[in-house]
């Protein structure tokens, strides 16, 4: 995922790049922003699924612990 920051000149969201000692900002277009949103949604969904699995495992472990 690219590094997205606010442009120091105009305040718009832009891709931040650092080559050597030169910083550059490239304005994000709407289609790029939509791609980023989709990427974030997918990442959030994966995190949510992993969290749900861990919650189920925790319930099982607690039940086993209370049975002993």
Secondary structure, DSSP 8 states (H G I E B T S, - for coil): ---EEE-TTT--EEEEEEETTEEEEEE--HHHHHHHHHHHHHHHHHHHHHHHHHHHHHHHHHHHHHH-
